Amino acid sequence: MAEATYLEAIRQGLFEEMERDPSVFCMGEDIGAYGGAFKVTEGLLDRFGAERVIDTPISETGFVGAAAGAAHMGMRPVCEMQFIDFVSCAYSILTNYVATARYRAMLPCPMVVRGPSGGYVRGGPFHSQNPEAAFLHTPGLKIVYPATASDAKGLLKSAIRDDDCVLFFEHKYLYRRIKETLPEGDVVVPIGKARLAREGRDLSIITYAATVWKALEAAEQLEREDGLSVEVLDLRSLLPMDDDAIVATVKKTNRVLVVHEDTVTGGIAGEITARINELAFEWLDAPVRRVAAHDVPLPYAPPLEDFVLPQTLDIVRAARWLAAY
Amino acid sequence: MAVTSTLASDPAVRADLSRDQLLDLYYWMRLTRLLEERLVNLYRQTKVVGGLFRSLGQEACAVGSAYALRPEDVLSPLIRNLGSMLVKGATPLEVLRQYMAKGDSPTRGRELNIHFGDVTERNFIGQISHLGDMVPVMAGVTLTFKMRKQPRVGLVYVGDGATSTGAFHEGINFAAVQRCPLVVVVENNRYAYSTPTSKQCAAERLADKAAGYGIPGLRADGNDVVAVYEVTRDAVARARRGDGVTLVELMTYRRKGHAEHDNQSYVPAGEIDRWARDNDPIDRYVARLTGAAGVDPGELEAIDARVRAEVDDATDVAEKSPPPEPRDCLVGIYADPPEAPALWYREGIRSAVDRHERPASWGTHDG
């Protein structure tokens, strides 16, 4: 089987799920004839028609709300945010309406909201965001953020088949930069299970999305230059979070670095740190440390963006500090 | 205000509504009013544990519009639409249990008042408090009817206040573009909490907003139940034909405060009394039924007695309903997992300590 990029894997996932289940349909801005801002939905209109590949007005509240209504009626809509930065326009209806539907009204709401996320692409403050932490605090939502092409495809299938709303974050830096040979057949990656991206003994890096690759680069450098054996845990799912995998890696290495691309204050690393504190405090040999973005809106110019976002060398430096503690 | 309705004795109305149906409309309005009066009693006895929202003076809007729907059509009520929900099959017992936060209420004590629904049999959807949000949701419900080529229609209510929200705009625009079989009813009761419609919107007529979406905007006397029925019936028929969305503005008046606690100090003196005296939807309808339609007043009194007995019986049952089991609050946030765990300190400190796995001593250990 040919190699597929992260983007192609997502497109394959959409195609296969729409083929498999006629209740699956897509909505979003410019996703039809144009194929989406990043061409994720290219070819969908030709294959499935305008009834199932719907170009919407510029109204995230409008079509996310419409997705909820359709989901109540037994459909499985997939909404594309043209950039995930715009999901904040639908924040109220997602957190107040969609997330509470099952609990307060016994209304099923199986739907997916997906979109290109993240920085390192010179996108500036409104085409680079990582808003996952804003939704982690909302019971009723699920959140996934894959780092590999096969996870992107397998998690998208799980998200579409899930009976609740799943926010599916796609890292646009990874869209065309990584590729792999995808497993044959209908392979589903379960929501809520982390992936051990690299085994190690001396310290653990817990991360997700694009920084998984930076952590892996850092791990190689640390092995080469310092002789350190670094474990990398790719969370893949943020809500629910795989506590068992987190505790297992803490018990194994006793030193933990939590890395993400989102800003540090109120970021998911804080939640992970709290869980480690509650579940495995006595297994630690050093304080849990965070490597994340500086608390600033993401600037455009390369020297600025590179300073704000966590880089491989930042992870290396932090890991050395942790190893020496 | 121009009264646009026709009399019940007019041929057009007679052709559409039978005598039994005309009495039906009276029954639903009377039930709405009496059930709310009962809720006021229970509220004063502190048996209604949250706020109480009345639709006094607006019963014709709710009942007349919902009466134009078929059982398979889906309705999305607002807080002043108790009457619509009753027409759609909600029972007084359900409403009383909801208000009294009972464990066997439709939402098992999770939601308040008339925030509940049933999309499997009776086809009405539980609203949320964020005004306007139900418009995009109903756009999606009716988009599904269109996709499945089902001859079903949706009806969503908003107030004058909600027409100012972004969600209203985005939802009605989406539905109009997609030609969804949707009727959007704007119940203009002149106040959004304390804010008069003149401070909500500079347009003279909210129905004129329809022009901006390329859809028809109709307006009717919301205190004339037959006029409400007729205008809704026409909009519903248009939706069912595949001609898309209609905006219907119903002119009415909110005679009680936003909720029972609201003393309405912001209302000009005499305004409420004037509406109560001159334009009560039930009084107007009784005059029409016993006048032009030739209904014997005794028949209406018999309906009143029936309504009273129904509400009495439902109250007796609801008062005996148990409160929810506290731990039920953890159930059903997701389909999977079906239940959330209780936080550790609720399990008892001792058991939490016992279960907490610790290494033999502090520091590095072999995993």
Interface residues (C-beta under 8 A of the other chain):
Chain A: F25 E51 R52 I54 T56 P57 S59 E60 T61 G62 F63 V64 G65 A66 A67 A68 G69 A70 A71 H72 M73 G74 M75 P77 S92 I93 N96 Y97 T100 R102 Y103 R104 A105 M106 L107 P108 P139 G140 K142 D162 D163 D164 P240 A248 K251 K252 T253 N254 E282 W283 D285
Chain B: T107 R110 E111 H115 F116 G117 V119 I125 G126 I128 S129 H130 D133 V135 P136 V137 M138 A139 G140 V141 T142 L143 T144 F145 M147 G166 A167 H169 E170 G171 N173 F174 A175 V177 Q178 G332 I333 Y334 A335 D336 P337 A340 R358 P359 W362 G363 T364 H365 G367
